[in-house]
Amino acid sequence: MKLWHCAGARSFRPLWCLEEMGLAYDLRLMAFPPRFTEPDYLELNPFGTVPTFTDDDTLMTESTGICHYLAERYGPTSLAVRPNEPGYGRYLNWLYQSDATLTFPQTLVLRYGVFEPEERRLPQAVEDYTRWFFSRLKGTAKLLGDRDYVAAERFTIADIGFAYALRLADILKLGAFPENVAAYWARMQARDGYRRAIAKEAGAALFIS
């Protein structure tokens, strides 16, 4: 297995998952954006995005999907919730809302507040999508409540998905989290798997300056 990764980017989700599962893999750290910094990257991943993940002839480019693949393909693992377990639907919902609901508005903040040239930046869009993110985060705070984990009363790949959205919010300095979400985020950062994944990024520049 091989993972192409930019420090701080959504490819951190599968990196963290690989570390939690203790799987053998090759890591290719790249400068961002790889479609400009890596020769022939578009030949590998036509979208030019990160992550890119390969497992023999399997090619994947979606961070949450890669985590789902790893948990199913290389299980059994406690990181996955089985269909016959209580909380299966909650697990799937958290797994996919982490990107579709929470990371999506962050990508608009990135584009119009960071990546576009100065003359094309849209401060109003940045403000609006930051507000959107925190509105959605308020909803997830209610769903999280006083639970230690988002589903099934244990750490799963759904936690990896959600916690990365919190990491990205920290990188972007979007603002303070609700109290229970802040406590949850601190617990996630204390995990050995998270710390090992962070160590793999050591010395690499974050994908935004």
C-alpha positions in Angstrom: 0.0 0.0 0.0 1.1 3.5 -0.7 -0.2 6.9 0.4 0.6 10.2 -1.2 0.2 12.9 1.5 0.6 16.6 2.0 1.1 17.7 5.7 -2.2 18.8 7.2 -4.4 17.9 4.2 -7.3 15.5 4.1 -4.8 12.7 3.4 -4.2 12.8 7.1 -7.4 10.8 7.6 -6.0 7.6 5.9 -2.5 8.3 7.4 -4.1 8.2 10.9 -6.1 5.1 10.0 -3.1 3.3 8.8 -1.3 4.1 12.0 -4.2 3.0 14.2 -4.5 -0.3 12.4 -0.7 -0.9 12.4 -0.6 -1.7 8.7 2.5 -1.6 6.6 2.6 1.1 3.9 4.8 3.5 2.0 4.3 7.2 2.6 5.1 9.8 0.0 5.2 13.3 1.5 4.7 16.0 -1.1 4.7 19.8 -1.2 1.3 21.3 -1.9 -0.3 21.5 -4.5 1.1 18.2 -5.9 -0.4 18.8 -9.4 2.2 21.6 -9.7 5.0 20.3 -7.5 5.1 16.6 -8.5 6.0 15.6 -12.0 3.5 13.2 -13.5 1.2 13.4 -10.5 -1.8 13.9 -12.8 -0.9 10.7 -14.5 -1.5 8.9 -11.2 -4.5 11.0 -10.0 -6.3 12.8 -12.8 -8.0 15.1 -10.2 -4.6 16.4 -8.9 -5.9 16.2 -5.3 -4.7 14.6 -2.1 -4.9 11.9 -1.0 -3.9 9.4 -3.5 -3.8 5.8 -2.3 -2.9 2.6 -4.0 -3.2 -1.0 -2.9 -2.0 -3.2 -5.7 -4.3 -2.2 -8.6 -6.8 -0.4 -6.4 -6.6 3.4 -6.8 -8.5 5.7 -4.4 -8.7 9.5 -3.9 -11.3 10.1 -1.2 -10.0 10.3 2.3 -13.0 9.0 4.1 -13.5 6.2 1.5 -9.9 5.1 2.0 -10.5 4.8 5.7 -13.6 2.8 5.0 -11.7 0.6 2.6 -8.9 -0.1 5.1 -11.3 -1.0 7.9 -13.3 -3.4 5.7 -10.5 -4.8 3.6 -7.9 -5.3 6.4 -10.2 -6.1 9.3 -11.7 -7.3 11.5 -10.9 -4.2 13.4 -12.6 -2.3 16.2 -12.3 0.8 14.0 -15.3 -0.5 12.0 -18.8 -0.9 13.2 -20.6 -4.0 11.8 -24.2 -3.8 10.3 -25.5 -6.0 13.2 -24.0 -3.8 15.9 -26.0 -1.1 17.7 -24.9 2.3 16.4 -24.2 1.2 12.9 -26.3 3.9 11.3 -24.9 6.5 13.6 -21.4 5.4 12.7 -22.0 5.7 8.9 -23.7 9.1 9.3 -20.8 10.5 11.3 -18.3 9.0 8.9 -19.7 10.7 5.9 -21.0 13.9 7.4 -17.4 14.6 8.5 -16.5 15.5 4.9 -19.8 16.4 3.2 -21.2 18.5 6.1 -18.1 19.8 8.0 -15.1 19.8 5.7 -17.0 21.2 2.7 -17.5 24.8 4.0 -13.8 24.7 5.1 -12.7 24.1 1.5 -14.5 27.3 0.5 -12.7 29.2 3.2 -9.5 27.8 1.9 -10.2 28.7 -1.6 -11.4 32.3 -1.1 -9.3 33.1 1.9 -6.0 31.4 1.1 -5.5 29.8 -2.3 -6.9 32.5 -4.6 -4.6 35.4 -5.6 -5.1 38.4 -3.4 -7.2 40.2 -6.0 -9.6 37.3 -6.3 -10.1 36.6 -2.6 -13.7 37.0 -1.2 -13.7 38.1 2.4 -17.5 37.9 2.5 -17.5 34.3 1.3 -14.8 33.4 3.9 -17.0 34.9 6.6 -20.2 33.2 5.4 -18.6 29.8 5.1 -16.9 30.1 8.4 -20.3 30.9 9.9 -21.7 27.9 8.0 -19.1 25.6 9.5 -19.8 26.7 13.0 -23.5 26.3 12.5 -23.0 22.7 11.4 -20.5 22.2 14.3 -23.1 23.4 16.7 -25.4 20.6 15.4 -22.7 18.0 15.8 -22.0 19.2 19.3 -25.6 18.4 20.2 -25.3 15.0 18.6 -22.0 14.3 20.4 -23.3 15.2 23.8 -21.2 13.8 26.6 -20.0 10.8 24.6 -16.3 10.0 24.5 -16.6 8.8 20.8 -19.1 9.6 18.1 -20.5 6.1 17.7 -20.6 2.6 19.2 -19.0 3.7 22.4 -15.5 3.2 21.0 -12.9 4.8 18.7 -13.7 4.2 15.1 -12.9 5.6 11.6 -15.9 7.9 12.1 -13.8 9.6 14.8 -10.9 9.9 12.4 -13.2 11.6 9.9 -14.7 14.0 12.4 -11.5 14.8 14.3 -9.7 15.8 11.0 -12.4 18.4 10.4 -11.5 19.8 13.8 -7.8 19.7 13.0 -8.4 21.6 9.8 -10.5 24.2 11.7 -7.5 24.6 14.0 -5.1 25.0 11.1 -7.3 27.7 9.6 -7.8 29.3 13.0 -11.5 29.5 12.5 -12.4 30.0 16.2 -13.2 28.2 19.4 -15.2 25.0 19.5 -18.2 24.2 21.8 -16.9 23.0 25.2 -17.8 19.3 24.6 -16.2 19.3 21.1 -13.0 20.9 22.5 -12.8 18.2 25.1 -13.4 15.5 22.5 -10.7 17.1 20.2 -8.2 17.0 23.1 -8.9 13.3 23.6 -8.4 12.6 20.0 -5.0 14.4 19.9 -3.9 12.3 22.9 -4.2 9.0 21.0 -1.0 7.2 20.2 -2.1 6.6 16.6 -2.8 10.3 16.1 0.6 11.2 17.5 2.4 8.7 15.3 0.6 10.1 12.3 1.7 13.7 13.3 5.3 12.4 13.7 5.2 11.1 10.1 4.6 14.8 9.0 7.5 16.1 11.1 9.6 18.5 9.1 7.1 18.9 6.3 5.5 22.2 5.7 1.7 22.3 6.2 -0.3 22.5 3.0 -1.1 26.2 3.8 1.4 28.7 5.1 
